[in-house]
């Protein structure tokens, strides 16, 4: 359920929602126009920040932004003096081929939230990063109003912090970013090849993060009726083949371990194709 006080602008899902003949750039402009309409309707002075994943991980299922999207969105935010907050919990620490998904997608955030890969999930830890502008504002207001108290009982725990520092050192030592970049073409080609499957409408991704769109009809990009649970069926067949997936409705989100090899990516794609074949045979019967 939406949280009270939060507004939700249109999801920039080009494949599903673009108009006939509309380019990605034109679609991104339409998304920006819808956001500006919302800002003006609500009043810019009432809006604290715009939150977004550089590559949407949760609800949308590893969905990269369309061309020009963040350029247009950030121009609006600057116009109305609204902060940009990047949720890097999934995108951060190499997943998209850079330390931050923001770098990959051309985002210049005021604030970054991160977790998960900060410690390779070996210890529970998260962090909030802020730019100089926000930091100075916090300092000035703390001098005027008193300390900005925002801690929790186990915040900054020395063990979790030590693990995070060692994790970052290991990432650099093993050149994790270089590894992801070298495998990105393999990953995109291997899963992009699934577009020829009757159940697949599209695939898109960045680095080692991507999503497969399942469709009932390729020409109209129409989804299967919700009750048929095609995503869940593909997932079940994939597990029979030893492949664990994450599905969001009829979109398959792919986010393999960053230490994966080229051969393992190809094996992963082959098992997914097999699961798609199994699902097609099941629903055709």
C-alpha positions as CSV (number, residue, x, y, z in Angstrom):
1,X,0.0,0.0,0.0
2,X,1.2,3.5,-0.7
3,X,2.5,5.4,2.3
4,X,0.6,8.5,3.3
5,X,2.1,11.7,2.0
6,X,4.0,10.0,-0.9
7,X,3.0,10.7,-4.4
8,X,3.7,8.3,-7.3
9,X,4.4,9.5,-10.8
10,X,4.1,7.3,-13.9
11,X,6.4,4.3,-14.1
12,X,8.9,4.8,-17.0
13,X,8.3,1.4,-18.6
14,X,8.9,2.1,-22.2
15,X,8.2,-1.4,-23.6
16,X,4.8,-1.7,-21.9
17,X,3.5,1.8,-22.1
18,X,4.9,3.6,-25.2
19,X,2.5,4.8,-27.8
20,X,2.6,3.6,-31.4
21,X,5.7,5.2,-33.1
22,X,6.8,6.9,-29.9
23,X,10.6,6.9,-29.4
24,X,12.3,6.4,-26.0
25,X,13.2,10.0,-26.0
26,X,9.6,11.1,-26.7
27,X,8.3,8.7,-24.1
28,X,10.8,10.1,-21.5
29,X,9.5,13.6,-22.3
30,X,5.9,12.4,-21.8
31,X,7.0,11.0,-18.4
32,X,8.6,14.3,-17.5
33,X,5.6,16.3,-18.5
34,X,3.4,14.1,-16.3
35,X,5.8,14.7,-13.4
36,X,5.8,18.5,-13.9
37,X,2.0,18.5,-14.0
38,X,2.0,16.7,-10.6
39,X,4.6,19.1,-9.2
40,X,2.5,22.2,-10.2
41,X,-0.7,20.6,-9.0
42,X,0.7,19.8,-5.6
43,X,2.9,22.9,-5.3
44,X,6.7,22.7,-5.6
45,X,7.2,24.1,-2.1
46,X,5.3,21.0,-0.6
47,X,7.6,18.5,-2.2
48,X,10.7,17.4,-0.3
49,X,12.4,15.1,-2.8
50,X,12.1,12.8,-5.8
51,X,13.0,9.1,-5.0
52,X,14.1,6.6,-7.7
53,X,16.2,3.6,-8.3
54,X,18.6,4.3,-11.2
55,X,17.6,0.8,-12.5
56,X,14.3,-0.2,-10.9
57,X,14.8,-3.3,-8.8
58,X,11.8,-4.0,-6.6
59,X,8.3,-3.6,-8.0
60,X,9.3,-3.2,-11.7
61,X,11.8,-6.1,-11.8
62,X,15.2,-4.9,-13.0
63,X,13.9,-2.3,-15.3
64,X,16.4,0.1,-16.8
65,X,15.3,3.7,-17.6
66,X,14.5,4.7,-21.2
67,X,16.8,7.0,-23.1
68,X,16.8,10.6,-21.8
69,X,14.6,9.9,-18.8
70,X,16.8,11.1,-16.0
71,X,18.1,14.0,-18.0
72,X,14.6,15.3,-18.3
73,X,13.6,14.4,-14.7
74,X,16.6,16.1,-13.2
75,X,16.1,19.2,-15.2
76,X,12.7,19.5,-13.7
77,X,14.0,18.9,-10.2
78,X,16.5,21.7,-10.6
79,X,13.9,24.0,-12.0
80,X,11.7,23.5,-8.9
81,X,14.5,23.1,-6.4
82,X,13.5,19.5,-5.4
83,X,16.1,17.1,-4.1
84,X,17.1,13.9,-6.0
85,X,17.4,10.8,-3.8
86,X,18.9,7.7,-5.5
87,X,18.0,4.3,-4.0
88,X,21.1,2.3,-4.6
89,X,20.3,-0.6,-2.3
90,X,20.2,-2.9,-5.4
91,X,22.1,-0.9,-8.0
92,X,25.1,0.1,-5.9
93,X,28.6,-1.5,-5.6
94,X,29.1,-2.8,-9.1
95,X,25.8,-4.3,-10.1
96,X,25.4,-2.0,-13.2
97,X,29.1,-1.8,-14.1
98,X,30.0,1.2,-12.0
99,X,30.2,1.7,-8.2
100,X,26.8,3.4,-8.4
101,X,23.9,2.8,-10.7
102,X,23.6,6.6,-10.7
103,X,26.9,6.8,-12.6
104,X,25.6,4.2,-15.1
105,X,22.3,6.1,-15.7
106,X,23.5,9.7,-15.6
107,X,22.0,10.6,-12.2
108,X,23.5,13.2,-10.0
109,X,21.8,12.6,-6.6
110,X,21.7,14.8,-3.6
111,X,21.3,11.8,-1.4
112,X,22.1,8.1,-1.8
113,X,20.7,5.2,0.2
114,X,22.6,1.9,0.1
115,X,22.8,-1.4,1.9
116,X,23.1,-5.1,0.9
117,X,26.3,-5.2,-1.2
118,X,27.9,-2.7,1.2
119,X,28.9,-5.8,3.2
120,X,28.3,-8.4,0.6
121,X,25.3,-9.3,2.9
122,X,27.8,-10.7,5.5
123,X,26.6,-8.2,8.1
124,X,23.4,-6.1,8.3
125,X,24.5,-2.6,7.5
126,X,23.1,0.3,5.5
127,X,24.2,3.9,4.9
128,X,22.9,7.3,3.7
129,X,25.3,9.5,1.7
130,X,24.7,13.2,1.2
131,X,26.3,15.8,-1.0
132,X,28.0,18.9,0.3
133,X,24.9,21.1,-0.1
134,X,22.8,18.8,2.2
135,X,25.7,18.3,4.7
136,X,26.2,22.0,5.1
137,X,22.5,22.5,5.6
138,X,22.4,19.9,8.3
139,X,25.4,21.5,10.0
140,X,24.0,25.0,9.9
141,X,20.6,23.9,11.2
142,X,22.3,21.7,13.9
143,X,24.2,24.8,15.1
144,X,20.9,26.8,15.2
145,X,18.5,24.2,16.5
146,X,20.7,21.6,18.2
147,X,22.2,18.3,17.1
148,X,20.5,16.4,14.3
149,X,19.8,13.2,16.3
150,X,19.0,10.3,14.0
151,X,20.8,7.4,15.4
152,X,19.6,3.9,16.3
153,X,20.8,1.5,19.0
154,X,23.1,-0.4,16.8
155,X,23.9,2.3,14.3
156,X,27.5,2.4,13.3
157,X,28.2,-1.0,14.9
158,X,32.0,-1.6,14.8
159,X,31.7,-5.2,13.6
160,X,29.3,-4.4,10.7
161,X,31.4,-1.3,9.8
162,X,34.6,-3.3,9.8
163,X,33.1,-6.0,7.6
164,X,31.8,-3.3,5.2
165,X,35.3,-1.7,5.0
166,X,36.9,-5.1,4.3
167,X,34.3,-5.9,1.7
168,X,35.0,-2.7,-0.2
169,X,38.7,-3.4,0.0
170,X,38.1,-6.9,-1.5
171,X,35.9,-5.4,-4.3
172,X,38.8,-3.2,-5.3
173,X,41.4,-5.9,-5.0
174,X,39.5,-8.3,-7.2
175,X,38.5,-5.5,-9.7
176,X,34.8,-6.3,-9.3
177,X,33.8,-3.3,-11.5
178,X,36.1,-4.5,-14.3
179,X,34.7,-8.0,-14.0
180,X,31.1,-6.8,-14.3
181,X,32.0,-4.6,-17.3
182,X,33.7,-7.4,-19.1
183,X,30.7,-9.7,-18.7
184,X,28.0,-7.2,-19.4
185,X,28.0,-7.8,-23.2
186,X,27.8,-11.6,-22.6
187,X,24.9,-11.1,-20.1
188,X,23.0,-8.8,-22.4
189,X,23.5,-11.0,-25.5
190,X,22.7,-14.3,-23.8
191,X,19.4,-13.1,-22.4
192,X,18.7,-10.7,-25.2
193,X,18.6,-13.8,-27.5
194,X,15.5,-14.9,-25.6
195,X,13.5,-12.2,-27.5
196,X,12.9,-14.8,-30.2
197,X,11.0,-17.0,-27.8
198,X,7.2,-17.0,-28.3
199,X,6.6,-16.0,-24.6
200,X,9.2,-13.2,-24.5
201,X,8.4,-9.7,-25.6
202,X,11.5,-7.9,-24.6
203,X,14.7,-7.9,-22.5
204,X,16.7,-5.0,-21.1
205,X,19.4,-4.5,-18.6
206,X,22.6,-2.8,-17.4
207,X,25.7,-4.5,-16.1
208,X,24.6,-7.8,-14.5
209,X,21.0,-6.8,-13.9
210,X,18.2,-7.2,-16.3
211,X,14.6,-8.2,-16.8
212,X,12.6,-10.4,-19.3
213,X,9.1,-9.4,-20.3
214,X,6.6,-12.2,-20.7
215,X,3.8,-11.5,-23.1
216,X,0.8,-13.3,-24.5
217,X,1.0,-11.5,-27.8
218,X,4.2,-9.9,-29.2
219,X,2.4,-7.6,-31.6
220,X,0.2,-5.9,-29.1
221,X,2.6,-6.4,-26.1
222,X,-0.4,-7.7,-24.2
223,X,0.1,-9.5,-20.9
224,X,-1.4,-12.8,-19.9
225,X,-4.5,-12.7,-17.7
226,X,-3.4,-12.4,-14.1
227,X,-5.0,-15.6,-13.1
228,X,-2.8,-17.7,-15.4
229,X,0.3,-16.8,-13.4
230,X,2.7,-17.3,-16.2
231,X,5.6,-15.8,-14.3
232,X,5.1,-18.2,-11.5
233,X,4.9,-21.1,-13.9
234,X,8.2,-20.2,-15.5
235,X,9.7,-19.9,-12.1
236,X,8.4,-23.4,-11.1
237,X,9.9,-24.9,-14.3
238,X,13.1,-23.1,-13.8
239,X,13.5,-24.5,-10.3
240,X,13.0,-28.0,-11.8
241,X,16.0,-27.2,-13.9
242,X,18.1,-25.9,-11.0
243,X,17.6,-22.2,-11.7
244,X,16.3,-19.8,-9.1
245,X,14.4,-16.8,-10.5
246,X,12.7,-13.8,-9.1
247,X,9.4,-12.9,-10.8
248,X,7.3,-9.7,-10.5
249,X,4.0,-10.6,-12.2
250,X,5.0,-11.5,-15.8
251,X,8.5,-10.0,-15.6
252,X,11.5,-12.1,-14.7
253,X,14.2,-10.1,-12.8
254,X,17.8,-11.4,-13.3
255,X,20.5,-10.3,-10.8
256,X,23.2,-13.1,-10.7
257,X,26.2,-13.1,-8.3
258,X,28.8,-10.6,-9.5
259,X,31.4,-13.3,-9.4
260,X,29.6,-15.3,-12.1
261,X,31.6,-16.5,-15.1
262,X,30.9,-16.3,-18.8
263,X,30.1,-20.0,-19.0
264,X,27.7,-19.8,-16.0
265,X,25.8,-16.9,-17.7
266,X,25.3,-19.0,-20.8
267,X,24.2,-21.9,-18.7
268,X,21.8,-19.7,-16.8
269,X,20.3,-18.4,-20.1
270,X,20.0,-22.0,-21.5
271,X,18.2,-23.1,-18.4
272,X,15.8,-20.2,-18.6
273,X,15.1,-20.9,-22.2
274,X,14.3,-24.5,-21.2
275,X,11.9,-23.3,-18.5
276,X,10.2,-21.1,-21.1
277,X,9.9,-24.0,-23.4
278,X,8.4,-26.1,-20.6
279,X,5.9,-23.3,-19.8
280,X,4.9,-22.9,-23.5
281,X,4.3,-26.6,-23.8
282,X,2.2,-26.6,-20.6
283,X,-0.1,-23.7,-21.6
284,X,-0.4,-24.9,-25.2
285,X,-1.6,-28.3,-23.9
